[in-house]
Amino acid sequence: MRRKIDLFQTNTWIAAAINAEEKKPPDQVWKGEPTKAAIKGYRLKRIKFLRKHGKNDPKALQLAERLEACCRKHRCLSGACPGCGVCCNEPGFVKVAS
C-alpha cells in the first residue's frame, strides 16, 4: 500500500509545472520522450536497486520509499524519480521555472 509523503520541502512552482504537464494529452510531447510504461519500469528498477544496495543506508531506503509512494495524484517531486524528472525535461518547463 502506498503512503502519502509530506512534501514540505518542495517548491510550489515544481508542483505546478508537473500538474500542468499531466493535463496535456497523452501523446509524446517531444521526440524521444519515454513512454509511461518505460518510466514505470525505470522507477521500479531504481526502487529495487536502492532497497538492495541501501540496506545499511537509511537515506537510500527513505528515497526508495519516496519513489515507491509516487503516483499520479501524489507526486514525490524527487529528481531521482523518472516520472517526476521527465516533466523537468519537457521544453516548456524552463519557461514555467523562470
Helices and strands as residue ranges (DSSP letters): H 12-22, H 36-53, H 58-69, H 82-88, H 93-97
